[in-house]
């Protein structure tokens, strides 16, 4: 910050402090203010504080953690995660958990699985639906394609110029072109929330199914919170940040000046104002999300206005009527690769708490939450009948979360025309930095890698100017 900027901020703070106590907001002065307390925002805030920078983390929900959803059984106290569930065991993941005192354990799901054609209410093929040798051979062919691109391509949106036509192909066409059909169904299950995945440009699926994920699959190196309670990580992060984490906060206005940023928020305890040298935004950068409070530039409006998204939900279901200890996976016996058309569920997964199942649901288009819930319950009945189970039990959704917007994309014409050059060029403009799944990929492991090696160094360097 320049000398003039510091003087202006100081005079503002002095004026605020001398104002009427009944109307004057609490004022926080920080190096960095972070918008969004999900996986990327909380990681960034913790790491900045560990690096000796002062932060304010602003989150609208009453907790940190974003897409983490941990169910706590009221009777037994048992927990299970049905949102984010596992991580690639990278150095960043290991160090982050360790620094907050949260244990990790190898992730190895142990459950019986069956595939069913829910739409036709009949059994699917035996599990696993793809021969392991065929999968391994297809994975080797896929690695040949991944090797064509440098590491920074997978970390952020650093695309070759011109953009290779392979990246613009619909994923289904790319799979067919390179004989990767043995990976298609499993990829659909693993990389969720993308609507009709076979129609998505290959760029987006390749960034999800990246070399980090391939290595984790080959080495069986995924990990999870050892007590199946990922919320404990975010609770530990909130304790570490202390008063610097502000939850239940509604942002009313963000103003960006040449030398500082002002964020005005309302909280249950009253209004607060944050003055910071730098701004880090980690929420999905859609116009619907940003326009209510951010002083968008013309370029930001033009760039973010091109983004499209899919919709993603999860839920916990009781009285499913499924066989105990069995997870039920959606399969379309008449579609290519067995991938069902969306909207719909991916699966119903048996959980460690008796008679509870979790599910994930995606739609390429908007649906009301009531419509989504009704569809989930309808598919419970379809799956029961496909399994030959009695259909006389009324299932109930006992937990539900909407994680939309998800899977932000643009058209292939926009990609080809240099959209991501303009997108990535927004980093550091107007004292503003960006991270989150729309800047890297939907995996926390990849997002933390991007944040650690690209975003945090840029922020800390800019603070030293």
C-alpha positions in Angstrom: 0.0 0.0 0.0 1.3 3.5 -0.9 1.8 6.2 1.8 -1.2 8.1 0.5 -3.3 4.9 0.6 -2.3 4.3 4.2 -3.1 7.8 5.1 -6.6 7.6 3.6 -7.3 4.3 5.3 -6.1 5.7 8.6 -8.3 8.8 8.4 -11.3 6.5 7.5 -10.6 4.3 10.6 -10.2 7.3 12.8 -13.5 8.7 11.6 -15.2 5.4 12.1 -13.9 5.0 15.6 -15.2 8.4 16.6 -18.7 7.8 15.2 -21.8 7.1 17.3 -21.3 3.7 19.0 -24.8 2.6 18.2 -24.3 2.8 14.4 -20.5 2.4 14.0 -19.6 -1.0 12.7 -16.8 -3.1 14.1 -13.7 -2.4 11.9 -11.1 -5.0 11.1 -7.9 -4.1 9.4 -6.2 -7.0 7.6 -3.6 -7.9 5.0 -6.1 -10.1 3.1 -9.8 -10.5 3.2 -11.0 -13.9 1.9 -14.6 -14.3 0.6 -16.0 -17.8 1.0 -15.2 -20.3 3.8 -15.4 -23.5 1.8 -12.4 -25.8 1.1 -10.4 -23.3 -1.0 -11.1 -20.2 1.1 -10.5 -21.8 4.4 -7.3 -23.4 3.2 -6.1 -20.1 1.8 -6.9 -18.2 5.1 -5.2 -20.8 7.3 -2.1 -20.8 5.1 -1.9 -17.0 4.9 -2.1 -16.8 8.7 0.6 -19.6 9.0 2.7 -17.4 6.7 2.4 -14.5 9.0 -0.3 -12.5 7.2 -3.4 -11.1 8.9 -6.6 -12.3 7.4 -10.4 -12.0 7.6 -12.4 -15.0 6.3 -16.0 -14.1 5.4 -18.5 -17.0 5.2 -22.3 -16.7 4.9 -23.1 -20.1 6.4 -22.9 -20.8 10.1 -19.9 -23.1 9.7 -16.8 -23.5 7.5 -16.3 -26.3 5.1 -18.4 -25.7 2.0 -19.1 -29.0 0.2 -18.2 -31.0 3.3 -21.3 -32.5 4.8 -20.9 -34.7 7.9 -23.9 -36.5 9.3 -24.0 -37.0 13.1 -26.3 -39.7 14.3 -28.3 -38.3 17.3 -28.6 -41.7 19.0 -25.1 -43.1 18.7 -22.9 -40.0 18.0 -21.5 -41.9 15.0 -20.5 -39.7 12.0 -20.1 -40.2 8.3 -19.2 -37.9 5.4 -21.6 -37.7 2.5 -20.2 -34.5 0.8 -16.5 -34.4 0.2 -15.2 -37.7 1.4 -11.6 -38.3 0.4 -8.4 -36.6 -0.8 -5.3 -37.5 -2.9 -2.5 -37.9 -0.4 -0.4 -34.9 -1.6 2.1 -33.0 0.5 -0.3 -30.1 0.8 -3.1 -32.4 2.0 -0.8 -34.1 4.6 0.7 -30.9 5.9 -2.7 -29.1 6.2 -4.3 -31.9 8.2 -1.2 -32.3 10.3 -0.9 -28.6 11.1 -4.5 -28.6 12.4 -4.1 -31.8 14.4 -6.7 -33.8 12.4 -5.9 -37.5 11.7 -5.8 -39.1 8.2 -6.3 -42.7 7.3 -6.1 -44.7 4.0 -9.3 -44.6 2.1 -10.5 -48.0 1.2 -14.3 -48.3 0.9 -15.5 -51.8 1.9 -19.0 -52.4 0.8 -21.0 -54.7 -1.5 -22.0 -53.0 -4.7 -24.7 -53.7 -7.3 -25.7 -51.9 -10.5 -29.3 -51.4 -11.4 -31.1 -49.9 -14.3 -33.5 -47.6 -12.4 -35.3 -46.3 -15.4 -36.3 -49.8 -16.5 -36.4 -51.2 -13.0 -34.2 -54.2 -13.8 -30.8 -55.4 -12.6 -27.6 -54.2 -14.2 -24.5 -56.2 -14.9 -22.4 -57.8 -12.2 -20.0 -55.6 -10.2 -17.5 -54.3 -11.2 -19.2 -53.6 -14.6 -15.8 -53.3 -16.4 -13.1 -55.9 -16.4 -10.1 -54.8 -14.4 -7.6 -55.7 -17.2 -9.6 -53.6 -19.7 -9.6 -50.7 -17.3 -5.9 -50.9 -16.7 -5.2 -51.0 -20.5 -7.5 -48.0 -21.1 -5.8 -46.1 -18.3 -2.4 -46.6 -20.0 -3.9 -45.2 -23.3 -5.3 -42.2 -21.4 -1.9 -41.5 -19.8 -0.5 -41.1 -23.3 -3.0 -38.3 -23.9 -2.3 -36.6 -20.5 1.4 -36.6 -21.2 0.8 -34.1 -24.1 0.2 -31.3 -21.6 2.4 -29.6 -19.1 1.9 -29.6 -15.3 0.6 -26.1 -15.2 -2.2 -27.0 -17.6 -3.7 -29.3 -14.9 -3.0 -26.9 -12.0 -5.0 -24.0 -13.5 -6.4 -22.9 -16.8 -3.2 -22.4 -18.6 -4.2 -23.6 -22.1 -2.0 -24.0 -25.1 -2.4 -21.5 -27.9 -4.1 -22.4 -30.2 -6.2 -24.7 -28.0 -5.9 -28.3 -29.3 -9.0 -29.6 -30.9 -8.9 -32.7 -28.8 -9.7 -30.5 -25.7 -12.8 -29.2 -27.5 -14.3 -32.6 -28.4 -17.2 -33.7 -26.3 -15.9 -36.2 -23.8 -17.8 -39.0 -25.3 -16.2 -38.4 -28.7 -12.7 -38.2 -27.0 -13.4 -41.5 -25.2 -14.3 -43.1 -28.5 -11.4 -41.6 -30.5 -8.8 -43.0 -28.1 -10.6 -46.3 -27.1 -11.1 -45.2 -23.5 -14.6 -46.7 -23.1 -13.4 -48.9 -20.2 -12.9 -45.7 -18.2 -16.1 -43.9 -19.0 -18.5 -45.3 -16.4 -16.0 -45.2 -13.6 -15.1 -41.6 -14.5 -18.7 -40.6 -14.5 -19.0 -42.0 -10.9 -15.8 -40.4 -9.6 -16.1 -36.9 -11.1 -19.6 -35.9 -10.3 -21.7 -32.7 -10.7 -21.0 -32.2 -14.4 -24.5 -32.8 -15.7 -24.4 -34.9 -18.9 -20.7 -35.7 -18.7 -20.3 -37.2 -22.2 -21.4 -33.9 -23.7 -19.0 -31.8 -21.8 -15.8 -30.5 -23.6 -12.9 -32.8 -22.9 -11.0 -29.9 -21.3 -13.2 -30.0 -18.2 -13.2 -33.8 -17.7 -9.4 -34.0 -18.3 -8.8 -31.4 -15.7 -10.9 -33.5 -13.2 -9.4 -36.8 -14.3 -5.9 -35.3 -14.1 -2.5 -37.0 -13.5 -2.8 -36.5 -9.8 -6.0 -38.5 -9.8 -4.6 -41.1 -12.1 -1.6 -41.7 -9.8 -3.9 -41.9 -6.8 -5.9 -44.6 -8.6 -2.8 -46.6 -9.6 -1.2 -46.3 -6.2 -4.4 -46.5 -4.1 -3.2 -43.4 -2.3 -6.4 -41.6 -1.3 -7.0 -40.7 2.3 -9.9 -39.5 4.4 -10.5 -38.1 7.9 -9.7 -41.0 10.1 -13.0 -40.8 12.1 -15.2 -40.2 9.0 -15.8 -36.7 10.3 -14.4 -34.2 7.9 -16.2 -31.3 9.5 -13.7 -31.7 12.4 -11.0 -30.3 10.0 -13.0 -27.2 9.3 -13.8 -26.8 13.0 -10.1 -27.0 13.7 -9.4 -24.4 11.0 -12.1 -22.1 12.5 -10.5 -22.5 16.0 -7.1 -21.7 14.5 -8.4 -18.6 12.8 -10.3 -17.4 15.8 -12.0 -14.1 15.4 -10.5 -13.8 12.0 -13.2 -16.3 10.7 -16.5 -14.5 10.5 -19.5 -16.8 9.8 -23.2 -16.1 9.3 -22.0 -13.0 7.4 -23.9 -11.3 4.5 -21.8 -9.1 2.3 -23.5 -5.8 1.5 -20.7 -4.2 -0.5 -17.1 -4.6 -1.7 -15.3 -1.5 -2.9 -11.9 -1.8 -4.5 -9.5 1.2 -4.5 -6.0 1.5 -5.9 -4.4 0.7 -2.6 -7.0 -1.1 -0.5 -10.3 -3.0 -0.4 -13.3 -2.3 1.8 -15.7 -5.1 2.6 -19.0 -4.2 4.4 -20.8 -7.1 6.0 -23.7 -7.7 8.3 -23.6 -10.4 11.1 -25.8 -11.5 13.9 -23.8 -9.2 16.2 -24.1 -6.2 13.9 -22.4 -4.6 11.0 -18.7 -5.0 10.4 -16.2 -3.4 8.0 -13.0 -5.0 6.8 -10.2 -2.9 5.3 -7.6 -5.0 3.6 -4.7 -4.6 1.2 -5.8 -7.6 -0.9 -9.0 -9.4 -1.7 -9.2 -13.2 -2.4 -12.6 -14.4 -3.8 -13.2 -18.2 -3.6 -16.9 -18.5 -4.4 -18.0 -19.5 -7.9 -17.6 -16.3 -10.0 -21.0 -16.2 -11.6 -22.7 -12.9 -12.1 -25.6 -14.1 -9.8 -23.0 -14.6 -7.0 -21.0 -11.4 -7.5 -23.3 -8.7 -8.8 -25.1 -8.2 -5.5 -22.0 -6.8 -3.8 -18.9 -6.6 -6.0 -18.0 -3.4 -7.9 -17.4 -5.4 -11.1 -15.3 -4.0 -13.9 -16.5 -4.2 -17.5 -14.0 -6.9 -18.2 -15.0 -9.0 -15.2 -18.7 -8.7 -16.2 -17.9 -9.7 -19.8 -15.8 -12.7 -18.7 -17.9 -14.0 -15.9 -21.1 -13.5 -17.9 -20.1 -16.3 -20.2 -20.0 -18.9 -17.5 -22.5 -21.8 -17.5 -23.0 -24.3 -14.7 -24.5 -27.6 -13.8 -26.4 -28.4 -10.5 -25.3 -30.7 -7.7 -27.0 -32.0 -4.6 -26.5 -34.6 -1.9 -28.8 -36.2 0.7 -29.1 -38.8 3.4 -32.0 -41.2 3.2 -33.6 -43.4 5.9 -35.8 -46.4 5.4 -34.4 -47.0 1.9 -35.5 -50.7 1.9 -32.2 -51.7 0.2 -30.4 -54.9 1.4 -28.2 -54.1 4.4 -24.6 -53.2 3.6 -25.2 -52.8 -0.1 -24.6 -49.8 -2.2 -26.8 -49.4 -5.3 -25.3 -47.7 -8.4 -27.3 -46.3 -11.3 -26.8 -47.9 -14.7 -28.4 -47.5 -18.1 -28.5 -50.9 -19.8 -29.3 -49.3 -23.2 -26.9 -46.4 -23.2 -23.3 -46.2 -24.3 -21.0 -47.1 -21.5 -23.9 -47.7 -19.2 -24.0 -44.0 -18.2 -27.6 -42.8 -17.4 -29.0 -39.6 -18.7 -29.2 -36.9 -16.2 -30.9 -35.4 -14.1 -30.7 -38.2 -11.6 -28.7 -39.9 -8.8 -25.3 -41.5 -9.2 -25.9 -44.1 -6.4 -27.3 -44.9 -3.0 -24.3 -45.7 -0.8 -24.7 -47.7 2.4 -23.3 -45.9 5.5 -21.9 -46.9 8.8 -25.0 -45.8 10.7 -27.6 -48.6 10.4 -30.4 -48.1 7.8 -29.0 -44.9 6.4 -27.8 -44.4 2.8 -26.4 -41.3 1.1 -26.8 -40.1 -2.5 -25.4 -37.6 -4.9 -27.6 -36.0 -7.7 -26.8 -33.9 -10.7 -28.8 -32.0 -13.3 -27.6 -30.1 -16.3 -30.4 -27.6 -15.8 -32.1 -25.9 -12.9 -34.6 -27.8 -10.9 -36.3 -26.7 -7.7 -35.1 -28.4 -4.5 -38.6 -30.0 -4.1 -38.3 -31.5 -7.6 -34.9 -32.9 -6.8 -36.1 -34.4 -3.6 -39.1 -36.0 -5.3 -36.8 -37.4 -8.0 -34.4 -38.9 -5.4 -37.3 -40.6 -3.6 -38.8 -41.9 -6.9 -35.4 -43.4 -7.8 -35.3 -45.2 -4.4 -38.5 -46.9 -5.4 -37.2 -47.7 -8.9 -34.0 -49.2 -7.4 -36.0 -51.3 -5.0 -38.1 -52.8 -7.7 -35.0 -53.4 -9.8 -33.6 -55.4 -7.0 -36.8 -57.4 -6.4 -37.2 -55.8 -3.0 -40.6 -55.1 -1.3 -41.7 -51.6 -2.1 -44.0 -51.1 0.9 -41.6 -48.9 3.0 -41.8 -45.1 2.7 -38.3 -43.6 2.4 -37.4 -40.3 4.0 -34.8 -37.7 3.2 -33.4 -36.6 6.5 -30.6 -34.4 5.3 -30.3 -32.4 2.0 -27.8 -30.0 0.6 -27.7 -27.9 -2.6 -24.1 -27.3 -3.8 -25.0 -25.4 -7.0 -23.7 -23.7 -9.0 -21.2 -26.5 -9.9 -19.0 -27.4 -12.8 -18.6 -24.0 -14.3 -17.9 -24.1 -18.1 -18.0 -22.0 -21.2 -18.8 -22.9 -24.8 -16.2 -24.5 -27.1 -16.3 -21.4 -29.3 -15.4 -19.3 -26.2 -12.5 -21.7 -25.3 -11.2 -21.6 -28.8 -11.4 -17.8 -28.9 -9.2 -17.3 -25.9 -11.7 -17.1 -23.0 -9.2 -18.6 -20.5 -6.5 -16.0 -21.4 -8.9 -13.3 -20.3 -10.1 -15.3 -17.4 -6.6 -16.0 -15.9 -5.5 -12.4 -16.6 -8.0 -11.2 -14.0 -5.7 -12.5 -11.3 -4.3 -9.6 -9.2 -6.3 -6.9 -11.1 -7.7 -4.3 -8.7 -6.0 -6.0 -5.8 -8.2 -9.1 -6.3 -7.1 -12.7 -6.5 -9.2 -15.8 -7.2 -9.2 -19.5 -6.4 -11.7 -22.3 -6.1 -13.0 -25.2 -8.2 -13.8 -22.9 -11.1 -10.1 -21.8 -11.3 -8.6 -25.3 -11.0 -10.9 -28.3 -10.7 -13.5 -29.8 -8.5 -11.1 -31.7 -6.3 -9.9 -30.1 -3.0 -6.5 -31.8 -3.6 -6.0 -30.0 -6.9 -7.5 -26.7 -5.6 -5.1 -26.6 -2.7 -2.2 -27.4 -5.0 -3.3 -24.4 -7.2 -3.8 -22.2 -4.2 -0.4 -23.1 -2.7 1.8 -22.8 -5.7 0.1 -20.0 -7.8 -2.3 -17.9 -5.7 -0.6 -17.6 -2.3 2.9 -16.7 -3.8 1.2 -14.0 -5.9 -0.6 -12.5 -2.9 2.4 -12.5 -0.6 4.6 -10.9 -3.3 2.0 -8.2 -4.0 1.8 -7.4 -0.2 5.6 -6.7 -0.3 5.5 -4.2 -3.0 
